Amino acid sequence: MSHHHDDDTNRRRTGGNYITTSATEDGVDRRGFLRCMAWAGTATVWVMAGGVPKSLLATRIPFLTDAERKSIFFAQISDSHIGFSKEANKDVTATLQQAVARLNALPQTPAIVLHTGDITQLAKPSEFDTAHQVLAGIKSDRVFYVPGEHDVATDNGTSYLARYGKGTKGGGWYSFDHSGVHFIGLVNVLNLKAGGLGTLGPDQLAWLERDVSGLSSSTPIVVFAHIPLWTVYPAWGWGTDDSEQALGYLKRFGSVTVLNGHIHQIMQKVEGHMAFHTAMSTAFPQPAPGTAPAPGPMTVDAARLTSVLGIADVTFIPGRSSLAIVDATLSGQPPAFDAATQDAAQRRQTRRAPTLGANEIGIDNFQFSPPSLTVARGTTVTWINNDDVPHLIVNVENRFKQSPVLDTGQKFSATLAKAGTYKYFCSLHPMMQGTIVVR
């Protein structure tokens, strides 16, 4: 196991496993970004170092110092997707159980655990039940939740709130204090708009401003939500439209840590006193931005699987404009991210696109095909989901009723009686948009 050394200046400046913050406006060196991804099916543990949260992985525990062992504070689990059973991982319950087992094996029990969303795949009662049964095995005082888009897909969050909404505000946001730290759980997966990113909305923003107004600026703040609160990759919907306003309320605080899930891979950024961290999934990896036509479950060749599952030693250094990441794979071999990406690309090339009939729209690789369709009045148009993830069709003009959540292989039809342009999108993945012209 290799370790990061603070005085390894030359390696930090030139090494591939390093993100600079001066290359682009949002502080991310794109080349470094793509090389610093780590995928794994485990949980993230947080320690408090001088009042500033610092992240490490559960599998890093055997290498902790005595001081670090005593400072373990809380843990993060994300994107369990209970109910998913496709090729990328046919037993997500088992991998969530492994994450729980690793948390329970820590030398000191985490005081609390944060789950940053997509507990389930389709928000079914049975999926919530299974997740509850597994997570109830965590040896911790309490597990706190925020929803992912998959948890609110079928009923705009009614089922989620019935289980986890006690004591929350609005769509499920809330705050609490623990050991001198102020925790804020935000919800940015409701009321998503066509082409937009995650959104908090005016009611939640007003509540957030009030929530922190009476706090001392020396209070450590931990914010957790599902979709990243900084713009990671807008083309894939990886960001939150109104996050700048929310983060503006937190600028006066000396220590702010923002935890998210959604993108199924580790990425960190530090801006002044704010440290951003997106967690890995316990279910399946997603491709790094720009390395595939679209996000979604990435199937890794079995021979390379343990070389794209791994651990990362991540160090937040107060006062510096950068952070260092040292990755170690489960196989002990050099990371095979490039090879895994090539595998995925070859699978896409050899995979045949499903044949579509007249007036059918395919959903594949997070895209509508064809993206634009022209039909006569009275035509029935049918959408067919060929992706490994669910989608939900919504007409922007509300001229036809939205679809149910469409899982793999499921179809939805709508008869378009009036002439005009019908714009539609997937309300689970708003960057997906299409148009039907009715003549």
C-alpha positions in Angstrom: 0.0 0.0 0.0 1.5 3.3 -1.0 1.1 6.4 1.1 0.8 10.1 0.4 3.6 12.3 1.9 2.9 16.0 2.3 6.4 16.9 1.3 6.4 15.0 -2.0 6.1 18.3 -3.9 7.3 17.2 -7.3 5.1 14.2 -7.5 2.1 16.2 -6.5 2.8 18.8 -9.2 3.4 16.4 -12.0 1.9 13.0 -11.1 -1.1 11.6 -13.0 -3.1 11.0 -9.8 -3.5 14.7 -9.1 -6.1 17.4 -9.7 -4.9 20.9 -10.1 -7.3 23.8 -9.4 -5.9 26.4 -11.8 -6.4 24.8 -15.2 -10.1 25.7 -15.6 -12.7 28.1 -14.3 -14.3 25.5 -12.1 -10.9 24.5 -10.7 -10.5 21.1 -12.3 -7.7 19.9 -14.5 -9.7 17.8 -17.0 -6.8 15.4 -17.8 -6.1 15.0 -14.1 -9.8 14.6 -13.4 -10.2 11.6 -15.7 -7.1 9.9 -14.2 -8.1 10.4 -10.6 -11.3 8.5 -10.7 -11.7 5.5 -8.4 -14.5 3.0 -8.5 -15.3 0.6 -5.6 -18.2 -1.2 -3.9 -17.5 0.0 -0.4 -18.2 2.9 2.0 -16.3 6.1 2.8 -15.2 6.9 6.4 -14.7 10.4 7.6 -12.4 11.5 10.4 -12.0 14.9 12.0 -8.5 16.4 11.8 -8.2 19.7 13.5 -11.9 20.3 13.1 -11.8 19.7 9.3 -13.3 16.4 7.9 -10.9 14.2 6.0 -12.1 11.3 3.9 -10.6 7.8 3.5 -12.0 4.4 2.6 -13.1 1.6 4.9 -10.5 -0.7 3.5 -7.8 1.9 4.5 -8.5 1.2 8.2 -5.7 -1.4 8.7 -3.2 1.4 7.7 -4.5 4.1 10.1 -2.4 5.7 12.7 -3.5 5.5 16.4 -4.6 9.2 16.2 -6.7 8.5 13.1 -8.3 5.5 14.7 -9.4 7.6 17.6 -10.8 10.3 15.3 -13.2 8.2 13.2 -16.3 10.2 13.1 -18.9 9.2 10.6 -19.3 7.2 7.4 -20.9 7.6 4.0 -22.8 5.1 1.8 -24.3 6.0 -1.5 -26.1 4.6 -4.6 -27.1 1.2 -3.3 -29.7 0.8 -6.1 -31.4 -2.1 -4.4 -33.5 -3.8 -7.1 -30.9 -3.4 -9.9 -30.0 -6.8 -11.3 -28.4 -6.2 -14.7 -25.1 -7.3 -16.1 -23.0 -4.7 -14.3 -23.9 -6.2 -10.9 -26.6 -8.9 -10.5 -26.5 -8.9 -6.7 -26.4 -5.3 -5.4 -27.8 -6.5 -2.1 -24.7 -8.6 -1.6 -22.4 -5.7 -2.3 -24.3 -3.4 0.1 -24.0 -6.2 2.7 -20.2 -6.1 2.1 -20.2 -2.4 2.7 -22.1 -2.8 6.0 -19.7 -5.6 7.1 -16.7 -3.3 6.4 -18.3 -0.5 8.5 -19.0 -2.9 11.3 -15.3 -4.1 11.2 -14.0 -0.6 11.9 -11.9 -0.4 15.1 -14.3 2.3 16.3 -18.0 2.4 15.4 -19.0 5.4 13.4 -21.2 7.7 15.4 -23.6 8.1 12.4 -23.8 7.0 8.8 -25.0 9.2 5.9 -26.7 7.6 2.9 -26.5 10.0 0.0 -29.3 8.7 -2.1 -30.5 6.1 -4.7 -31.2 3.7 -2.0 -33.4 1.8 -4.4 -33.7 1.3 -8.2 -37.4 1.8 -8.7 -38.7 3.0 -5.3 -40.6 -0.2 -4.8 -41.8 -1.1 -1.3 -39.9 -4.4 -1.5 -36.7 -2.5 -2.5 -37.0 -0.1 0.4 -37.7 -3.1 2.7 -34.5 -4.9 1.6 -32.4 -1.8 2.0 -33.8 -1.2 5.5 -33.0 -4.8 6.5 -29.4 -4.6 5.3 -28.7 -1.1 6.7 -30.3 -1.9 10.0 -27.3 -4.2 10.5 -25.0 -1.2 10.8 -23.5 -0.9 14.3 -24.1 2.9 14.5 -26.4 5.2 16.5 -28.3 6.2 13.4 -28.4 6.3 9.6 -29.5 9.6 8.0 -30.8 9.7 4.4 -31.4 12.0 1.5 -33.2 10.8 -1.6 -31.8 10.1 -5.1 -33.8 10.5 -8.2 -34.5 6.7 -8.3 -36.1 7.0 -4.8 -38.7 9.5 -5.9 -39.3 8.4 -9.5 -42.7 6.7 -9.1 -44.5 9.1 -6.8 -42.4 12.3 -6.5 -41.1 11.1 -3.1 -44.3 10.1 -1.3 -43.0 6.6 -0.4 -39.6 7.9 0.5 -41.0 10.6 2.9 -43.3 8.0 4.5 -40.2 6.1 5.5 -37.6 8.7 6.1 -39.4 12.1 6.2 -40.3 12.3 9.9 -39.1 15.7 11.2 -38.0 17.0 7.8 -39.2 20.0 5.9 -40.7 20.3 2.4 -39.4 17.5 0.1 -37.3 16.0 2.9 -34.6 18.5 3.8 -33.4 18.9 7.4 -30.5 19.6 9.6 -29.1 18.4 12.9 -26.1 18.8 15.2 -23.7 16.2 16.3 -20.5 16.5 18.3 -20.2 20.2 17.5 -20.8 19.8 13.7 -23.9 21.1 11.9 -25.2 18.6 9.4 -27.5 19.7 6.6 -29.4 17.2 4.4 -30.6 18.7 1.1 -32.9 17.4 -1.6 -32.0 18.2 -5.3 -33.8 15.4 -7.2 -37.4 16.8 -7.2 -39.1 18.8 -10.0 -36.3 18.3 -12.5 -36.7 20.4 -15.7 -36.0 19.5 -19.3 -32.3 20.0 -20.0 -31.6 21.0 -16.5 -29.5 19.8 -13.7 -30.4 19.0 -10.1 -32.4 21.7 -8.4 -33.0 22.8 -4.8 -35.7 25.4 -5.4 -36.6 28.7 -3.7 -38.4 27.1 -0.6 -35.4 25.0 0.3 -32.9 27.8 -0.4 -34.9 30.1 1.9 -34.9 27.5 4.6 -31.2 26.9 4.3 -30.4 30.6 4.7 -32.5 30.7 7.9 -31.0 27.4 9.1 -27.4 28.7 9.1 -28.1 32.3 10.0 -27.7 31.9 13.7 -24.6 29.7 13.6 -21.1 30.9 14.5 -18.8 31.1 11.5 -16.4 28.7 13.4 -19.1 25.9 13.3 -17.9 23.0 11.1 -20.6 22.4 8.4 -21.3 19.1 6.6 -23.8 19.3 3.7 -25.0 16.1 2.1 -27.3 15.7 -1.0 -27.5 13.2 -3.9 -26.6 15.1 -7.1 -23.2 17.0 -6.8 -23.5 20.6 -5.6 -20.9 21.7 -8.0 -20.9 21.3 -11.8 -19.0 18.1 -12.5 -20.2 17.4 -16.0 -23.4 19.3 -17.2 -23.8 17.2 -20.4 -24.6 14.3 -18.2 -26.7 16.2 -15.7 -23.9 16.0 -13.0 -24.5 19.3 -11.2 -27.1 21.4 -9.5 -28.6 24.5 -11.2 -29.0 26.7 -8.1 -26.1 25.3 -6.0 -24.2 28.6 -6.2 -26.8 30.4 -4.2 -26.9 27.6 -1.6 -23.1 27.6 -1.3 -23.1 31.4 -1.0 -24.9 31.0 2.4 -22.0 28.9 3.6 -19.0 31.0 2.5 -18.5 32.6 5.9 -17.9 29.3 7.6 -14.3 28.2 8.2 -14.9 24.5 7.5 -17.6 23.3 5.0 -17.6 19.7 3.6 -20.1 18.9 0.8 -20.9 15.2 0.3 -22.7 13.8 -2.7 -23.3 10.6 -4.6 -25.0 10.1 -8.1 -21.9 9.8 -10.3 -20.7 6.5 -8.8 -17.0 7.5 -8.6 -14.8 9.5 -6.3 -14.0 13.0 -7.1 -12.8 15.8 -4.8 -12.3 19.5 -5.1 -11.3 22.1 -2.6 -12.3 25.8 -3.0 -11.1 27.9 0.0 -12.7 26.5 3.1 -15.1 24.2 1.1 -14.2 20.6 0.4 -16.4 18.7 -2.2 -16.5 14.9 -2.3 -18.6 12.7 -4.5 -18.8 9.1 -3.3 -18.6 5.7 -5.1 -21.6 3.4 -5.4 -22.1 0.1 -3.7 -23.8 -1.1 -6.8 -21.9 -0.5 -10.1 -19.4 1.9 -11.6 -20.2 4.6 -14.2 -17.8 5.8 -16.9 -15.7 8.8 -16.3 -17.1 11.9 -18.1 -16.2 12.1 -21.8 -15.1 8.4 -22.0 -18.5 7.1 -23.2 -21.5 8.4 -25.1 -23.6 8.6 -21.9 -23.6 7.7 -18.2 -25.1 4.5 -16.8 -24.0 1.2 -15.4 -20.6 0.1 -16.9 -20.0 -3.6 -17.2 -16.3 -4.4 -16.5 -14.7 -7.5 -18.0 -14.5 -10.2 -15.3 -10.7 -10.5 -15.7 -10.3 -6.8 -14.9 -13.0 -6.3 -12.3 -10.7 -6.2 -9.3 -8.4 -3.7 -11.1 -11.2 -1.1 -11.3 -12.5 -1.8 -7.8 -10.3 -0.3 -5.2 -9.5 2.1 -2.4 -8.2 5.6 -2.3 -6.2 7.5 0.3 -7.5 11.1 -0.1 -6.0 14.0 1.8 -7.6 17.4 2.3 -4.9 19.9 3.2 -6.2 23.2 4.7 -4.7 26.2 3.0 -3.7 24.5 -0.2 -5.5 24.9 -3.5 -5.2 21.2 -4.4 -5.6 17.7 -3.1 -3.7 14.5 -3.6 -5.1 11.0 -4.4 -3.3 7.7 -4.1 -5.3 4.8 -5.6 -4.8 1.1 -4.9 -6.8 -1.6 -6.6 -8.2 -4.8 -5.0 -6.0 -6.8 -7.4 -2.8 -5.1 -6.2 -2.0 -4.4 -9.9 -1.9 -0.9 -11.5 -5.4 0.5 -12.1 -7.0 -0.8 -15.3 -9.3 2.1 -15.8 -8.2 2.7 -19.4 -8.5 -1.0 -20.2 -11.9 -1.2 -18.7 -13.1 1.8 -20.6 -11.8 0.2 -23.8 -13.7 -3.0 -22.9 -16.9 -1.0 -22.6 -16.2 0.8 -25.9 -15.8 -2.5 -27.7 -19.0 -3.8 -26.2 -20.8 -0.7 -27.5 -19.4 -1.3 -31.0 -20.4 -4.9 -31.1 -23.8 -4.4 -29.7 -26.5 -4.1 -32.3 -29.0 -1.3 -31.9 -32.6 -2.7 -31.6 -34.7 -2.6 -34.7 -37.5 0.0 -34.4 -40.8 -0.1 -36.1 -42.8 2.8 -37.6 -43.5 5.6 -35.1 -41.3 4.0 -32.4 -38.7 5.8 -30.4 -35.8 3.8 -28.9 -34.2 4.8 -25.6 -30.5 3.7 -25.7 -27.3 5.1 -24.1 -29.4 7.8 -22.4 -30.6 9.1 -25.8 -33.9 9.1 -27.7 -33.6 7.6 -31.2 -34.6 9.3 -33.4 -34.3 12.5 -31.4 -36.9 14.1 -33.7 -39.9 12.4 -35.2 -42.6 13.7 -37.6 -46.0 12.0 -37.7 -49.5 12.7 -38.8 -52.3 13.7 -36.4 -53.8 10.8 -34.6 -50.6 8.7 -34.7 -49.7 6.6 -31.7 -46.0 6.9 -30.8 -44.3 4.3 -28.7 -41.2 4.6 -26.6 -39.1 1.5 -25.9 -36.5 1.5 -23.1 -33.4 -0.5 -24.2 -31.2 0.9 -21.4 -30.1 -0.9 -18.2 -31.7 1.9 -16.1 -35.2 3.2 -15.8 -36.5 6.2 -17.7 -39.7 8.3 -17.3 -41.2 10.2 -20.3 -42.7 13.7 -19.6 -44.2 16.1 -22.2 -43.1 19.6 -21.5 -46.4 21.1 -22.7 -48.5 18.5 -20.8 -50.3 17.4 -24.0 -50.0 13.8 -23.1 -49.9 12.0 -19.7 -46.4 11.1 -18.4 -45.3 7.5 -18.7 -44.9 5.2 -15.8 -41.3 4.5 -14.9 -40.0 2.3 -17.7 -37.5 -0.4 -16.8 -35.5 -2.3 -19.4 -37.6 -3.6 -22.2 -40.8 -1.8 -21.2 -42.8 0.4 -23.5 -45.0 3.4 -23.3 -47.4 4.8 -26.0 -49.2 8.1 -26.5 -51.7 9.0 -29.2 -51.1 12.6 -30.5 -54.3 14.0 -31.7 -53.5 17.7 -32.2 -51.0 19.3 -34.6 -48.0 21.0 -33.2 -44.6 20.4 -31.7 -44.3 18.1 -28.7 -41.2 18.5 -26.6 -40.5 15.7 -24.1 -37.7 14.6 -21.8 -36.8 12.0 -19.2 -37.6 13.4 -15.8 -35.1 11.0 -14.2 -32.3 12.2 -16.5 -33.4 15.7 -17.7 -30.5 16.1 -20.2 -32.3 13.5 -22.3 -34.7 15.5 -24.6 -36.6 14.7 -27.8 -39.2 16.3 -30.1 -42.2 15.1 -32.1 -43.8 17.2 -34.8 -47.4 16.4 -35.5 -48.8 17.7 -38.8 
